[in-house]
Amino acid sequence: MAIPLTGDVLRVRTMSKEGFWHYGIYTEIGTVIDRIKGIGIRERSYESFAENEAVYIERHTNPEISREDVVENARSRIGDSGYNAVFKNCEHFVNWCRTNAIPVSKQVLKIAGGTLVAFLIICLLVSCARKK
């Protein structure tokens, strides 16, 4: 079993939304900093973050920002209570911490892409039906 290192991103499957992940930043003291809807950004124990689920590790690999700076970025946001599933979720938070760039959520992009494809198919079907 791999051991997380300072600045690594941790993820666990969510119980409420099948197929979704919850993300956090692992710290030098073994805690995790994450963003939770209705609570905001907080630092909590590894065990509390894991909630008896398997924890997956995404190793920190960005040479432009140190592991310590990833954690410093995360700690600088503790207390921020803002949350938006599309623009400001836990994945956005960890990606900002580890890149200092505009945060991205692959989960949101995946849903948006699927929604766009469904929308385009419906438009195509409606358009074809009108031509008949």
Sequence and secondary structure as in RCSB ss.txt:
>XXXX:A:sequence
MAIPLTGDVLRVRTMSKEGFWHYGIYTEIGTVIDRIKGIGIRERSYESFAENEAVYIERHTNPEISREDVVENAR
SRIGDSGYNAVFKNCEHFVNWCRTNAIPVSKQVLKIAGGTLVAFLIICLLVSCARKK
>XXXX:A:secstr
     TT EEEEE SSSTT EEEEEE TTSEEEEEETTTEEEEEEHHHHHTTS  EEE    TTS HHHHHHHHH
HTTT    BTTTBSHHHHHHHHHHSS    HHHHHHHHHHHHHHHHHHHHHHHHHH 
